[in-house]
Structures are given as C-alpha cells and as structure tokens.
Amino acid sequence: MAAAIALSERGRGRTAPNPNVGCIIVRDGRIAGRGWTQPGGRPHAEAMALEQAGGQARGATAYVTLEPCFHDSPRGPTCSRLLIEAGVKHVVIAVGDPDRRTDGEGAAALQHAGLKVVTGVLADGARAAMAGFFTRQALGRPYVTLKLATSLDGQIARADGESRWITGPVARAHTHVERARHDAILVGRGTVDADKPRLDVRLAGLGDRSPRPIVLSRGKPPKGWTAIVAPDDISTLPDTDFLMVEGGATTASAFLAADLVDRLLLYRAPILMGAGKAALGDIGLESLSAAHGRWRLADARMLGPDRMELYERVGAS
C-alpha cells in the first residue's frame, strides 16, 4: 500500500476534479501492474494497473489508495466493475471514497461479487496524499498551501521592495517542485504589478506541470490569468483541488485571517534584513494564546544554506 500511495503522488495537481489515486496489482508475490490517475482524471489508477497486468490480474490482489469508483461515467467504466471482470480476488483499500455516488457502494459491489475486501490500510497516508480531493469533498474548496520565503528576521523584501533573491537556488528549485504538485497558484495584485511573476515550473522535465495562475484582485487579470475577488472565492475555481498561495504579505495575511490555509511551507534564509517588508500583516489574532496549538511541524530540512520547514494545520481535513 505504501508503494501505491507513492504512485498516487505522481498525479497530484493534475487529476482534478478526480482524486489522484494509486493502484498496484500483485500476483504470487510479484507486482503485475502499477497505475496512477492520469492527467485530466482518466484513465483511473485501477484501469491503468489492470491493463498493465493483463491476464496476471486473475486471482491477484489489488492494492488501491481509494475505494474503487461505483458510478458510471461517459468517460469510462467503473473501477469496481473492471476489478470484478478482470478476475481479481482480493482488494485492499486504504480509505473509503466520500463521494456520495460511491461512498461504500464500490466496496459492497466487490464483496457481492465474491471478492475479499480489506479497508483501512495506511488510511492516514492515503488521505494525506489525496488531501485536495478530501478537502474539496468536506469543505467545498481546495487544499491550500501558503509559501513564504523570509530572512531570519521575518522579512520578505527590503524596504525599497527588492526581494530577488532571498533564498538560494536549491530552495528555489524546491519551490518549483512544489508548484508542479498544485493545480493552481495564487498571488495578490500588488505582486503581479511589482514583480511580473511567471509562476511557472522551470525545472527540466516538469515544464508541462506549471499550475494555472490566479490573482486576488477586483481588476482585470493579466492575459491567461484568472481573477478572484476574495479568499473565499477559491471555492469557485474549477478543477482545483490543490492551490498554492505565494504572496505577497497582504494576500498571505488575508488567507490566514480567513482560516483558509491548510499547510505552511516556510523557507528561511540565513540573512538579516532589518527594516524591510514583513512576511505578514494583521491576521486577526485576538490573543497570544489563540496562536498556540494551530500548527504542527511535519517536515524540516536544509536546502543548501536555507532551511525549509513544513507545517500542517492541526485538525485540518
């Protein structure tokens, strides 16, 4: 199942509105087929793995990170039916599908056809890998990552606006990997006007994974961009399960104040700037005690001379 979860990560940021699922078919202790949800949501992970397995799927075990779909679609057959028709005998599922069209029905169909079904294997890991899908289902909005690159004293630019570059090339490359894992990326109008950001992925082999650019603005967006007026409007963005917010300070503060940030991605450079532009403004904090217990450290590492820290919201969907 851990391998299936790793496969599901390959589709992250490319499959919405479908979840990024991973699937592995095992026969006689050997992997016969592997699959993950393809760009645009089709083929599904199970269909890809079954096609690769061919006749080896008969009598095999399928490990799938999300309950196989049960609802018919003009884009393809249900995965529960495909598994049954392929002769799979055992299906191990990480987590159930909250989509009301499948919710429990996929697993029930497999059991009714005589397949042995086990659920709940590495459920937390699978849910984390598909956090965008689960957040959309539960809250009706994308899963939001807020990225900040700061000096040691919390500045994102000099007082005159100079900000290129606070972090080094390794940290910036890591940011581009993160961009490739998101459906869309958002900045404020001030950032657009001041920096003319491209917001694309500039890493060899990942150029086709650039997220769609979004601007938080009441005015007309740049050509090829989408504009939303308020943070809450992210719920209206089509085919967006993973959203990255890159700034500036006013936009970052607005998303935090609206309680719309699920994940904090902080890059801290070993420099001091003194007077400058702070990473955040007012985020609506009513007391110091209210600031505690909101975030937990999920990862930390050095990227060249810079430190990356990843925090996840406590109690996030």
RODO-2510 file (C-alpha; in nm, 4 decimals, decimal comma):
residues 317
     n   res          X          Y          Z
     1     m     0,0000     0,0000     0,0000
     2     a     0,2884     0,2355     0,0723
     3     a     0,4037     0,1884    -0,2866
     4     a     0,0526     0,2601    -0,4155
     5     i     0,0436     0,5812    -0,2111
     6     a     0,3774     0,6843    -0,3616
     7     l     0,2331     0,6242    -0,7083
     8     s    -0,0694     0,8381    -0,6252
     9     e     0,1623     1,1337    -0,5600
    10     r     0,2624     1,1271    -0,9286
    11     g    -0,0834     1,2528    -1,0208
    12     r    -0,1069     1,5229    -0,7555
    13     g    -0,2057     1,8562    -0,9074
    14     r    -0,3077     1,7045    -1,2423
    15     t    -0,6216     1,4977    -1,1898
    16     a    -0,8879     1,7361    -1,0513
    17     p    -1,1777     1,7059    -1,0137
    18     n    -1,0899     1,3373    -0,9851
    19     p    -0,8736     1,2201    -0,6926
    20     n    -0,5098     1,1249    -0,7502
    21     v    -0,5303     0,7521    -0,6773
    22     g    -0,2582     0,4871    -0,6865
    23     c    -0,3020     0,1141    -0,7515
    24     i    -0,0758    -0,1925    -0,7546
    25     i    -0,1736    -0,5427    -0,8718
    26     v     0,0180    -0,8281    -0,7032
    27     r     0,0181    -1,1895    -0,8219
    28     d     0,2171    -1,4642    -0,6470
    29     g     0,4214    -1,2101    -0,4558
    30     r     0,5235    -1,0148    -0,7657
    31     i     0,3956    -0,6833    -0,8985
    32     a     0,1974    -0,7460    -1,2155
    33     g     0,0647    -0,3955    -1,2739
    34     r     0,1004    -0,0396    -1,1488
    35     g    -0,1205     0,2607    -1,2097
    36     w    -0,1997     0,6129    -1,1002
    37     t    -0,4723     0,8535    -1,2090
    38     q    -0,3681     1,0185    -1,5335
    39     p    -0,3835     1,3920    -1,6204
    40     g    -0,7401     1,5144    -1,6513
    41     g    -0,8641     1,2295    -1,4312
    42     r    -0,8608     0,9413    -1,6814
    43     p    -0,7661     0,6618    -1,7043
    44     h    -0,8188     0,5822    -1,3402
    45     a    -0,5404     0,4148    -1,1448
    46     e    -0,7132     0,0756    -1,1414
    47     a    -0,7709     0,0788    -1,5176
    48     m    -0,4053     0,1599    -1,5823
    49     a    -0,2805    -0,1117    -1,3447
    50     l    -0,5188    -0,3750    -1,4819
    51     e    -0,4185    -0,3014    -1,8408
    52     q    -0,0545    -0,3462    -1,7477
    53     a    -0,1261    -0,6674    -1,5561
    54     g    -0,3324    -0,8247    -1,8332
    55     g    -0,4094    -1,1899    -1,7604
    56     q    -0,1953    -1,1804    -1,4478
    57     a    -0,4771    -0,9908    -1,2764
    58     r    -0,6883    -1,3065    -1,2487
    59     g    -0,6615    -1,4346    -0,8928
    60     a    -0,4430    -1,1393    -0,7935
    61     t    -0,4594    -0,8860    -0,5113
    62     a    -0,5197    -0,5193    -0,5864
    63     y    -0,3898    -0,2523    -0,3506
    64     v    -0,5718     0,0750    -0,4122
    65     t    -0,5482     0,4002    -0,2170
    66     l    -0,9166     0,4930    -0,2578
    67     e    -1,2301     0,2819    -0,2704
    68     p    -1,2847     0,1844    -0,6379
    69     c    -1,5500     0,4011    -0,8002
    70     f    -1,9029     0,2679    -0,8400
    71     h    -2,0765     0,5346    -1,0504
    72     d    -2,0920     0,5059    -1,4296
    73     s    -1,9325     0,7780    -1,6411
    74     p    -1,9329     0,8518    -2,0164
    75     r    -1,5527     0,8681    -1,9847
    76     g    -1,5129     0,5066    -1,8796
    77     p    -1,6462     0,2076    -1,6824
    78     t    -1,6467     0,1876    -1,3048
    79     c    -1,3300     0,0602    -1,1439
    80     s    -1,5221    -0,1799    -0,9205
    81     r    -1,6615    -0,3450    -1,2344
    82     l    -1,3187    -0,3567    -1,4005
    83     l    -1,1688    -0,5338    -1,0994
    84     i    -1,4505    -0,7881    -1,0949
    85     e    -1,4317    -0,8557    -1,4692
    86     a    -1,0523    -0,8944    -1,4527
    87     g    -1,0895    -1,1755    -1,2020
    88     v    -0,9139    -1,0034    -0,9120
    89     k    -0,9847    -1,1983    -0,5940
    90     h    -0,8624    -0,9725    -0,3157
    91     v    -0,8842    -0,5920    -0,2907
    92     v    -0,7035    -0,3954    -0,0199
    93     i    -0,8350    -0,0383     0,0154
    94     a    -0,6640     0,2397     0,2099
    95     v    -0,9594     0,4751     0,2549
    96     g    -1,3257     0,4948     0,1552
    97     d    -1,4496     0,7344    -0,1115
    98     p    -1,6563     1,0174     0,0419
    99     d    -1,8201     1,0931    -0,2944
   100     r    -2,1871     1,0111    -0,2361
   101     r    -2,2000     0,8315    -0,5727
   102     t    -1,9552     0,5684    -0,4447
   103     d    -1,9347     0,6014    -0,0634
   104     g    -1,9336     0,2350     0,0438
   105     e    -2,1035     0,1131    -0,2740
   106     g    -1,7773     0,0296    -0,4507
   107     a    -1,6561    -0,1967    -0,1708
   108     a    -2,0035    -0,3509    -0,1364
   109     a    -2,0130    -0,4343    -0,5089
   110     l    -1,6767    -0,6084    -0,4838
   111     q    -1,7901    -0,8125    -0,1839
   112     h    -2,1193    -0,9006    -0,3512
   113     a    -1,9211    -1,0408    -0,6453
   114     g    -1,7262    -1,2650    -0,4088
   115     l    -1,4050    -1,0659    -0,3760
   116     k    -1,2356    -1,0428    -0,0374
   117     v    -1,2133    -0,6763     0,0648
   118     v    -0,9976    -0,5220     0,3391
   119     t    -1,0178    -0,1498     0,4183
   120     g    -0,8304     0,0987     0,6340
   121     v    -0,4740     0,0009     0,5430
   122     l    -0,2430     0,3063     0,5739
   123     a    -0,5521     0,5260     0,5582
   124     d    -0,3815     0,8356     0,7006
   125     g    -0,1059     0,8255     0,4401
   126     a    -0,3504     0,7834     0,1553
   127     r    -0,5719     1,0629     0,2833
   128     a    -0,2693     1,2954     0,3085
   129     a    -0,1650     1,2169    -0,0487
   130     m    -0,5182     1,2968    -0,1707
   131     a    -0,5717     1,5903     0,0671
   132     g    -0,7022     1,8126    -0,2118
   133     f    -0,9813     1,5723    -0,3024
   134     f    -1,0831     1,5161     0,0594
   135     t    -1,0783     1,8886     0,1393
   136     r    -1,2939     1,9608    -0,1648
   137     q    -1,5411     1,6912    -0,0606
   138     a    -1,5564     1,8052     0,3042
   139     l    -1,5244     2,1829     0,2758
   140     g    -1,6065     2,2621    -0,0856
   141     r    -1,2708     2,4282    -0,1520
   142     p    -0,9136     2,3372    -0,2491
   143     y    -0,6422     2,2313    -0,0084
   144     v    -0,4291     2,5445     0,0385
   145     t    -0,0534     2,5655     0,0818
   146     l     0,0883     2,9051     0,1795
   147     k     0,4511     2,9506     0,0766
   148     l     0,6721     3,2144     0,2408
   149     a     1,0419     3,2827     0,1808
   150     t     1,1871     3,5058     0,4530
   151     s     1,5025     3,6292     0,6170
   152     l     1,5826     3,5192     0,9716
   153     d     1,4020     3,8288     1,0979
   154     g     1,0840     3,7554     0,9028
   155     q     1,1234     3,9953     0,6098
   156     i     1,0221     3,9114     0,2524
   157     a     1,1821     4,2171     0,0897
   158     r     1,3934     4,5226     0,1607
   159     a     1,2123     4,8448     0,2378
   160     d     1,2565     4,9513    -0,1275
   161     g     1,0864     4,6296    -0,2445
   162     e     1,3968     4,4358    -0,3522
   163     s     1,3310     4,0642    -0,2968
   164     r     1,5333     3,8718    -0,5564
   165     w     1,6670     3,6578    -0,4255
   166     i     1,6209     3,5933    -0,0527
   167     t     1,6762     3,2189    -0,0780
   168     g     1,9353     3,0302    -0,2794
   169     p     1,8988     2,8161    -0,5945
   170     v     1,8352     2,4873    -0,4116
   171     a     1,5432     2,6303    -0,2142
   172     r     1,4051     2,7947    -0,5265
   173     a     1,4238     2,4641    -0,7138
   174     h     1,2307     2,3018    -0,4290
   175     t     0,9630     2,5698    -0,4698
   176     h     0,9285     2,4756    -0,8369
   177     v     0,8805     2,1099    -0,7420
   178     e     0,6051     2,2222    -0,5079
   179     r     0,4450     2,4287    -0,7837
   180     a     0,4362     2,1173    -1,0012
   181     r     0,2248     1,9454    -0,7332
   182     h    -0,0530     2,2059    -0,7452
   183     d    -0,3408     2,2685    -0,9853
   184     a    -0,3235     2,6459    -0,9470
   185     i    -0,1068     2,9157    -0,7901
   186     l    -0,2278     3,2488    -0,6498
   187     v    -0,0673     3,5870    -0,5773
   188     g    -0,2011     3,9313    -0,4968
   189     r    -0,2374     4,2171    -0,7429
   190     g     0,0490     4,4048    -0,5835
   191     t     0,2841     4,1140    -0,6508
   192     v     0,1679     4,0948    -1,0121
   193     d     0,2271     4,4646    -1,0715
   194     a     0,5594     4,4851    -0,8871
   195     d     0,7271     4,1578    -0,9852
   196     k     0,5529     4,0432    -1,3070
   197     p     0,5849     3,6827    -1,1852
   198     r     0,5641     3,3921    -1,4292
   199     l     0,4560     3,1404    -1,1620
   200     d     0,5549     2,8540    -1,3898
   201     v     0,7689     2,5456    -1,3290
   202     r     1,1212     2,5968    -1,4591
   203     l     1,2740     2,2551    -1,3991
   204     a     1,3827     2,0158    -1,6731
   205     g     1,1132     1,7571    -1,7424
   206     l     0,8430     1,9365    -1,5418
   207     g     0,7656     2,2293    -1,7686
   208     d     0,4274     2,0829    -1,8610
   209     r     0,3220     2,0820    -1,4950
   210     s     0,3008     2,4569    -1,4431
   211     p    -0,0068     2,5467    -1,2332
   212     r    -0,2738     2,7846    -1,3586
   213     p    -0,2064     3,1445    -1,2416
   214     i    -0,4678     3,3155    -1,0211
   215     v    -0,4656     3,6744    -0,8982
   216     l    -0,6511     3,8132    -0,5965
   217     s    -0,7879     4,1342    -0,7463
   218     r    -1,1019     4,3262    -0,8334
   219     g    -0,9446     4,4464    -1,1555
   220     k    -0,8927     4,2822    -1,4927
   221     p    -0,6421     3,9948    -1,4685
   222     p    -0,3387     3,9625    -1,6964
   223     k    -0,3933     3,7611    -2,0140
   224     g    -0,4208     3,3925    -1,9346
   225     w    -0,4839     3,4533    -1,5643
   226     t    -0,7990     3,4098    -1,3558
   227     a    -0,9043     3,6739    -1,1014
   228     i    -1,0946     3,6193    -0,7791
   229     v    -1,2091     3,8990    -0,5504
   230     a    -1,1790     3,7409    -0,2048
   231     p    -1,0046     3,4379    -0,0500
   232     d    -1,3394     3,2600    -0,0047
   233     d    -1,3801     3,2661    -0,3840
   234     i    -1,1309     2,9809    -0,4168
   235     s    -1,4337     2,7543    -0,3810
   236     t    -1,5434     2,8680    -0,7292
   237     l    -1,2192     2,7716    -0,9043
   238     p    -1,2869     2,4819    -1,1431
   239     d    -1,0725     2,1672    -1,1431
   240     t    -0,8671     2,2909    -0,8485
   241     d    -0,8018     2,0588    -0,5567
   242     f    -0,4524     2,1812    -0,4670
   243     l    -0,3906     2,5586    -0,4506
   244     m    -0,0587     2,7246    -0,3720
   245     v    -0,0564     3,0817    -0,2405
   246     e     0,2753     3,2612    -0,2922
   247     g     0,2064     3,6128    -0,1667
   248     g     0,2624     3,8924    -0,1040
   249     a     0,2152     3,9835     0,2579
   250     t    -0,1356     4,1273     0,2212
   251     t    -0,2599     3,8199     0,0355
   252     a    -0,0903     3,5770     0,2746
   253     s    -0,2420     3,7598     0,5718
   254     a    -0,5876     3,7584     0,4114
   255     f    -0,5816     3,3806     0,3664
   256     l    -0,4645     3,3246     0,7233
   257     a    -0,7259     3,5634     0,8605
   258     a    -0,9935     3,3755     0,6648
   259     d    -0,8678     3,0442     0,8123
   260     l    -0,8102     2,9029     0,4651
   261     v    -0,4524     2,7768     0,4991
   262     d    -0,4004     2,4035     0,5483
   263     r    -0,0253     2,3852     0,5012
   264     l     0,2593     2,6323     0,5640
   265     l     0,5726     2,5999     0,3523
   266     l     0,8422     2,8230     0,5013
   267     y     1,1864     2,8859     0,3510
   268     r     1,4207     3,0753     0,5825
   269     a     1,7483     3,2209     0,4533
   270     p     2,0436     3,2830     0,6903
   271     i     2,0344     3,6585     0,6401
   272     l     1,9187     3,9601     0,8404
   273     m     1,7448     4,2484     0,6675
   274     g     1,6420     4,4804     0,9487
   275     a     1,3990     4,7404     0,8183
   276     g     1,2055     4,5867     0,5338
   277     k     0,8706     4,4353     0,4417
   278     a     0,7328     4,1851     0,6905
   279     a     0,6057     3,8489     0,5705
   280     l     0,2662     3,9050     0,7337
   281     g     0,0369     4,1830     0,8441
   282     d    -0,2706     4,1565     1,0624
   283     i    -0,4132     3,8029     1,0568
   284     g    -0,6939     3,8686     1,3037
   285     l    -0,5195     3,7171     1,6068
   286     e    -0,7181     3,8120     1,9176
   287     s    -0,4709     3,6861     2,1800
   288     l    -0,1336     3,5150     2,2012
   289     s    -0,2946     3,2066     2,3499
   290     a    -0,5066     3,1715     2,0356
   291     a    -0,1891     3,1362     1,8285
   292     h    -0,0770     2,8181     2,0049
   293     g    -0,1801     2,4688     1,9015
   294     r    -0,2672     2,5662     1,5440
   295     w     0,0265     2,4135     1,3580
   296     r     0,2404     2,1027     1,3810
   297     l     0,5812     2,0556     1,2220
   298     a     0,5568     1,7853     0,9530
   299     d     0,8988     1,8176     0,7900
   300     a     1,2200     2,0187     0,8134
   301     r     1,5397     2,0036     0,6105
   302     m     1,8309     2,2089     0,4857
   303     l     1,8247     2,3137     0,1208
   304     g     2,1737     2,4411     0,0653
   305     p     2,2207     2,7216     0,3202
   306     d     1,8440     2,7704     0,3620
   307     r     1,6090     2,5887     0,5979
   308     m     1,2735     2,4566     0,4837
   309     e     1,0015     2,3946     0,7408
   310     l     0,6654     2,2402     0,6566
   311     y     0,3755     2,2838     0,8963
   312     e     0,0301     2,1292     0,8724
   313     r    -0,2775     2,2752     1,0358
   314     v    -0,3905     2,0845     1,3412
   315     g    -0,7315     1,9362     1,2750
   316     a    -0,7238     2,0097     0,9011
   317     s    -0,9414     1,7942     0,6769
***
